Structure formats: C-alpha cells, structure tokens
Amino acid sequence: MIEKLIQLTASDAVQKLLLGDISPLDMISAAEKRIAEVEPAINALPTLCLERARDHAKRLMSVKDKKQNHPPGWLAGLPVAIKDLTDVAGVRTTYGSPIYANYIPKTSHPLVERIEAMGGIVIAKSNTPEFGAGGSTFNEVFGKTRNPWNTSLTPAGSTGGGAAALAAGEVWLAHGSDHGGSLRRPATYCSVVGLRPSPGRVTRGTVNTLFSPLSVQGPMARNVTDLALFLDVMAGFCPLDPLTFDRPTISYSDSLRKQPIPRRIAYAATIGGSPVDKETIEITRSSMKYFEDSGIEVDEITIDIDDLEGTFLALRSQQFVIDRELEIQKHRSKIKKDIIWNTELGLSQTTSDLAKAERARRSLYTTFYNLFTTYDIIVTPGANTPAFDVNLRHPTSIAGKRLEHYMAASTLTGAVTLSASPALSLPCGFDQYNRPVGLQLIGPPRGEASLLRAGLLFEEVLGLDLKLPIDPMTGEVPPLE
C-alpha cells in the first residue's frame, strides 16, 4: 500500500485520511520511501524533518472526535514541503545562503503556522536559489536541483525544489513564493501547476517589504483541484500583513464546479515585446483550440507595454535594496553577484527613476484593467523559454535575442506581477525535446476562482496531470536556438 500512496492526488489522499482508510503516518512513510528513491537524482528536498512530522501526525491522530467539522482546506495530516526561504520552527532554514547555512529558527512563519493548523504536516524544506533570486535553482549550501523530466536541465527558480518534488512524487503539495515568476516558471518547466495569487490573498508574514505588492506566497500542486485545496489552506486575513483580506465565503474547492466557465479569452504570444521561444509560441497558440472546442471565444491580441524590462527592474531593484542592502554591507563576499547587481542597480536609481517606474506601473495596470472589461481570462506562454542547461544561471539567448542578465528571461511573468493580477501556470504540452511547455492564465485582480475554473476546464481536456508523478529521466541538453 505504501508504494501506491504517492500516486494519489492530494485531494484523494485527504479524503482517505478523513475516512480513516490511511493515516498521516502512512503518508509520511510513503513520502520518505519515495524521497529516498528519487532525491539522489534531483536534489529537490535537501532538508528533511521526518521525526518532527511524525510527532505532529501523532498529535493529529490523538484527536478523538474524527467527525468534527473542519474548515475548507483541512488537510487531515497530508505531508507538504515548505520553500527554504520560509521559517519552520526547529528546522534548518538557510534561505539558500551560506550566511545562514546553519540557522534554525525558533518560530515558524505565520503561513507555516496556518498550514500546520489546517492539518498540513511539514516533512521537508524545498531547495531555492540564494534568497530566492535566480531563474535556476542552485546555491552554495545544497547545490543544484535538477528537472525530473530531464536531469540535465533546470527546474527553473526560485520554487524549483517544490516543482521538481511534486513532479517526481516526493510530496503532494508544495508551498512557494513568487516575485518575477518564481511559482509560475518552475511549474511550467516541471509540468505541474502553480498559482501566483493576488497581492493580499495569502499572508507574507513579517517581511520588510510588507507594503509592496510584488512578492507573494502561494501554492503549487500536480493538478488544479489540488491547487484549489491548498489555496483554501493559505487564503485569509493575517494581522501581521497589512495587505491581507478575508478568505472568500465560498471555498475555492467548492467554486471549481460552481463558477461559470469563461465566455471570452484573449491569447497574447508575448507582453511588451518580451522575447519568447518560437516553438513555445506555436505550442501555446495551438492549444487555444481546446478552449474553443469548449465553446469559448478566443481572440489573439497584442499587449504593448513601453519599457517593460526597465519598469520591472526599477521596482524589483528597489525591493532588493530594502531586503539586501544591509546584508551586502556585512557579508558582500558571501552573496552571489546577481543579488549584488540587482541591489546596486536599485541604489544607483534616482527618485525620478522610481517615480517614472511607478507611473509606468499605473499605466500597465490600466492596460490590463481595460483588457478585463472585454476578456474574462488572458493567456500567454507560461515562460519565455523551456527548461535550459542546469549548469547555467540563465539562458544566454531567446528567439535570437541575447540576454544581458538573469531577469531578462522572466519579463513575460514579471509583466503580470506589475499588473497585480493572479496568474496560473498550467501544462499544455511538450516541445520537440520533450521539455514541458505551459500556459500562463491571467485573471482580473482577486479573480482566482474564475482563473481556477478555466484551468480545470483546460486540464480535464488534456489530462496531462495524469502523467504525474514520474521517475526522474536522464537526457541531453538541447542545442541553443
């Protein structure tokens, strides 16, 4: 039985846990066995906390009233992974940095406390690039995480460990965070689903950038139904985060079937001229037929954004100053060059530079607002390019355009970050080298329910979620364009 548990969806596993057909301890044992089998090939979950997990499981199992009413999203003892940027009490938490290589926090992040209070059991920390900055998941503490679809390739970043662990069947649900695409790109690269929620939907705890909507916390799963379940766990007001608001009156799990399907969808091959791999465009564009076959009107549009890269970098770099300026002053030699570059870019900006970027962000928001008066959902490719060499910090070029820095490969997802819209990463196929390709579904602000409904409709037609989990596969690095 243990061997078969890892094949269950998170939703099916929770139902079996609620019925008492299996126990949380069974689920932990199944995860432990699978981790031992595949972790040497992918290095997705470098820190395990299995005894802590078993202690938590025993506490849950000691509750006598098995028929008590639980809130929407109750996980009933399902094991989950937490990104190594996020504190778990008593568990090594490094942020992917040698500065914190041996740090063990005494208290958990408020979101971890919420997940555990909702019956989730933390069994591992997932790997991430240093301080979550990077389009490929590697750091000096734990090394490289590899993509289970082809271990020569990266799972992207920065929630690369979570995405790889889900695809390989190490866990059923994975927590992550997203600034420029850190939940969406890894999901695309690993053929799982990831959601960047609207700012304020999920608490960010006590970060220094509490009043910025750029970085968010969110869920990742193997399918849309499981993703909705995990969003129900996470969503809600948190007094420590001034942007948060109350959870919806109808749970996301319930709204999946009650929400009407979209009437009209817009497909855009890119945003603001961001370079996108040609085959990715072909695959994502052709996948719109599945929406059309469901009776949805699909238009192809162009989304023009002036100086998208400059606007995103200006605002992102200012956040890096808030987060990293003091650490660089103390530990410059221990911090990777990409972080120093991003922070110093922010320090070199003038007040006028930031004012220009804020005006541009307001204009971008208005552009998306106007689109949502016509379209229910906007769809783009899920990433600028498919998975690349695990040994590279970022792809060197996309569609013939040379990239000068690591963020240039994330402007497609970064544009949506600036719009304050929720965005769902959803598998839609594979390229000629068997690399996963995905869609980015974008909804209006606070429109997660309609976004998940559209994603479920698409997923049920293609059935790509049924391919998971997979055994890690070796392969070659595809040639550059």
N, C-alpha and C positions, 0 to 999 in steps of 0.2 A: 504493500500500500504506500509506503513512504516514497517509493520511486515515482508513483503516479501523481502525488500531490502537487509537484512542481508544475504539472501540465494544467492544473486548474486555473481558471481566471480568478482574479481577486474576488469578484462578486460571487462566484460559485463557492469559493473557499469560505467566504464569510457565512453563506447560507448553511454550509455543512458545520461550521463552528457553532452557529446559533442552534442548530438542531442537536448538537452533541455527537454527530457522526464521527467527528475528528476533534482533537484537542489542540490548543495552542502549542503544546509541547511536541505534538506530531508535526506541526508545520515548521517549527524551529529545527527539528531533526531533518526534515526533508530539505530545508534550505542549507543546513550545514553540510549535508552529503553532496548536494549539487555544487556548492561553493568549492568544496574540496576537489571536485571533478574538473571544473572549468576555470577556476581562478588562475591557475598557472599559465593559462593561455591568454587571458585578457587583463588581469590585474585591475579589476573594477572596484573591488571592495577590500582595500588594504587593511582596514581596522575592523575586527570583529568584536562583538560584546555578547557572546552567546550565554555566558553564565548570568549576566545581568538580565538578559532576555528571558531566561528560564525562571529567574526569580519573579520577574514581572508576570510571566504566564501563570505561575503558581498562585500569585495574588488574585489574578482574574478568575482562576478556576475555583478559588475558595469562596467566591460569592455564591450563596446558597440559592437565591431566587433567580433561576435561569430564565424565567418568563417575564422578568421586569421589562418595562417599556424603555427602550433605548432611543436616543435622538437620531435623526437622519445622519448617516455616515458612520454609525457604530461599526467598528472593525472586528470586534469579538475575539481579539487575540491574533490577528493577522500580522506576520512579520513585515517590516518595512525597512528601507535604507534611508539614511539621512546624509545629505551632502556634507562634505568635510569642511564647509565654511560655517557650519551651524552647530552651536554648542549642544552637547548631550552630557548631562551630569555624570561625572565619574568615568567618562570615556575619552580617550585620547582624541584631541581635536586640533589639527595642525594648520588649517587654512591653506594647506599646500605649501607652507613656508618653512624654511629651516629655522627661522626665528622662533617659531612655535612648535618645533618638532616634538617636544616632549610635554606639551601643555595639556593638562587635564582639568577641565572646568568643574567647578563645584555645583553650578546650577545649569539647568537647561534653558535654551532659547524658548521664549513664550510659545512659538509654533510647535516645538517638540513637546512641550507640556500639553498643548492642546491635542496633538496626535495621540500621545500616550493616554490622556484622559478619555479619549474616544475609542480606546481599545486597541490601538496600534502598538505593536511591540518592536522596538528598535533592535535590530540584530547586527547592524554594520554601518560604517561610515563609507560613503562612496567617494572615489577619487575625483580631484578637481585640479585645474591649473592653479598656480600660486595666486592666492587672494581672488580666485575666480576670474583672473584676467588672461584670456587666451582662447583662440579658436581651436586648440588641440589640447587634450588633457594629459599633461605631464607636469612633474615638479621634481625638485631635488630630494624630497623626502621619500617618495614612494615610486618614482619613475613614471613610465608611460602606461596609459591604459590603451588597449587595443580593441578594434572593432570586431565583434564576433562573426560578422558576415565575411570578413577578410582581415586576418590578424596583421597583415602588412599595412593596414590603413588605420586612420584615427577615427574615434567615435565622435570627434569634434569636442567643443568645450562651451561652457565650462561644466555642465552637468553630464560630462562624458561617462563618468563612472556609473551614474544612475542608469543612463540609457543602455550601456553595454550589459549591466547586470540584469536588467529587465529582458533584453533580447535573448540572453543566454540562460534565462530561467533561474537566476540566483535568488531573486525576490519577485514579489507580485506587484508591489507598488514602490515608487521611488520619489522622494522629495527633491526639489531643486530650486534654483533661483534663476532669474533672467534679467539682464540689462540690455545687451545688444542682440540677444538671441540664444542665451545660454540654456534655456529649456527647449527651444524650438529646433535649433540646428542639430544638437545631439539626437533628438528624437527622429529627425529626418534621416540622419546618417545611419541610424540603427534600426529603422523601420518599426519604431514604436510611436506612441502619441504623447505629446507634451503640450501643456497649456500655459501661456503667459496670461494670467488674469488681469483684469482692470486694476489700476492702482487703488489700493484700499480694500480690495476684496479679501486679501489674506494679510495677516499681520507680518511686519518685518522686524518686530521686536524692538530693540533699543539701538539701532544703528545710528550713526552720526548724521546720516542723510534722511532723517525722518520726514522732512518736508519736501523731498524731491520725489516725483513720480516715476523716475527712470528705472530703478531696481525694484523688482518684486519677487516674492516667493510663490511657488506653485507646484502642481502635481505632474507626475509622469506615470504612464501605465502602458500595458500592452494593447488595450482597446479603449474605445470611447466610454463604454459603460463603466469600466473600472476607473477611468479618469473622473467621471462624474461623481462616483462614490468618494474618491479621495478629495475632490473639491468640496464635497459636503463636510468632510472632516475638517478641512482647513478654514473654510469661509466664516467670517463673522467679526463683530466688533472686538477690538482689543484696546483697553485704556492706555496701554503703553505706546500705541501707534495712532497719531492724530488723524491720519488719512482713512482709517478703517471705518466701516459701517456695518450695520446689522446684516445677518445672513438672510437670504430670501425666504418668504413664507412657504413656498413650495420648494422642496429639495431638488437639487439638480438630477438626482437619480429618478425622481418621480416625473420631472419635467421632460425627460428624454422622450417619452411617448405622448405626453400631453401637449407639448409645444408644437405649433404648426410648422410644416416644412417651409423653407424659403420659397418665395414666388419668383424672385429675380436675383441673379448673381452676376457679378462683374468679374471677368478674368483679366489680369494685367500680367504681362510677361516679365515686367520689372517695375520698379518705382524710382522715379527721379534719375533714370539713366544708369542705375546700378548695373554693372556687368554681370551677366548670367550665362552659365554654360549652355551651349546651343542644344545639346541633346536633352538637357533638363527642361528647357522650354518646350521642346517637341513633345516630351512625355507628359508634362503637366497640362499643356494646351489640349492634347488629345484626350486626356482624362475628363475633360469637361463634358464629354458625351454621356458620362454616367449620370450627371446631374440632369442633362437634357432628356435622357431616357426616362427620368423620374417625373417629367412634366415641368421642369424648372426652366425658365427663360435665362439664357446665358449670353451676355454681351462681352466682346473683347474691347477693352478700353486702354487708354494711355493715362498714366498718372505722372504729371510733370511737377517736379519739385526742384526749385533752384538751389544749388549748392547744398544738396542733401548731406554729403560727406562732411563738409565744413561745419554745418549746423550741428550734426550729431557729435562730431569730435569736440566742438567747443563746449557743449553742455556735459558730455561724458567726462572731459578732462577736468572741468570744474569740480565734478564729484570726486575724481581721483585726488584732487588737492585736499578736499575735506577728509577723505579716507586715508591717504598715504603720505601726506607732506611730512608729518612728524616722524613717521617710521623711517622714511628715507633719510631724514636728518640724523637719526640714531644708527641705522643699520644699512646704509647705502650698499655696501659690498655684498650683502646677503639678499638683495632684492633684484629680480630679473630686469633686464634692460627695457622690456616692453612696458613695465609698470613705471619705471623712471621716466621713460619717454612720454607716456601719457600724462603723468603728473606734471612734468616740467612744461609740457605744452600748455597745461592749464595755468601754471604760474606765469607764463610769458604773455598770457592774454591781457588785454586792456578791458576796462569797464565797458568801453564802446563795443569791443568784440562780443562780450557777453550780451549786451543789450541787443545787438544785431541778431545773435542766435535766438534770443527769446522772441524777438519779433518774427523771425522765420518760423519758429515753432508754432506760434499763434496762427500764422498763415497756413502751415501744414495741417494743423488741427481743423481749420476751416475747410480746407480742401477735402479732408475725409468726411467731415460733417455733411458737406454738400453731396458727396457720393452716397452717403447713407440715407439721404432723402429720396434717392431713386432705387438703390440696391439694398437688399437685406444682408448680403454677405459679399465681401470682396475676396478673391482668391488670387494668390501669386505662387510661384515656385517656393518650396519650403526653405531653400538655401540657394546661395549664388552658384554653388558648385557641389558635386558629390564628394564623398569622402576621399581624402588625399593621403599621401605618404605619412605614416605615423611618426617618422623622423623629422618632419618639417614643422616649423612653428605655424606656418600658414601657407596656402598655395601661392606660388610665385606669379601666376597669371590666371585670368579668367576671360574666356572668349577673346583671346588675343591682347587683352589689356594687362600690362604689368602692374602688380600690386606693390605699393611702397611701404605698407605697414600692415599689421595683422588685422586691424579693424576694417580694412578695405574689402575683406571677404564677408563682411557681416552687414553691409549697408542696407540690404534688402529687408532684413529683420529689424535693423536699427531704425529704419524709417517708421515702422509700425510702433516701436517703443515711443517715438516722439508723438505719435497720434493719440496716445493714452487709450488705445483700443485693446480689447482682449484678442488674442491670436492663438489658434490651434494648429499644431503641426500634425499632419496626417499622412500615412504612407499612401502612395499611389502607383508604385511600380519599381522597376529596376532598369538600369541602363545596360548598355552592351557588355559591360564588365561585371555585371551582377551587383552593382552598387545600388543600395536603396535610394529612391527618389521620393520626395514628399511634396505635399501642398502646404501652404500657409493660408488658413482660413481666418479672415479678419472680420470681427463683428463690431457693432457700434459700442461706445463706452457702456460698461456694465451689461453687455449683451451676451454673457456667457451661455445662457440657456439656449438661445436660438443658434448660437455657434455650435454647441454640442449636438443639438438636434440635426443640423446639417452634416456634421461629421459622422454621426451614427448612420444616417441615410447612405452616405457615400461608402462607409466601411462595410455595411451589410451587402452592398452590391459587389464589391471587390473581394472581400473575405481575406485580405492579406494578414489580418490579425490571427487567422487560423494557422499560419505558418510558424507561429511562435509557441514555445521557445525553441531555439536552435542550438545545436552543438557548434562551438567555435570552429571556423573553417580557415585554413591557410589559403594564401593566394599571392599573386604578383601585384605590384604597384602598376596601375595603368599608365600608359605614356601620357605626357603632358600634351595639351592641345597645341 
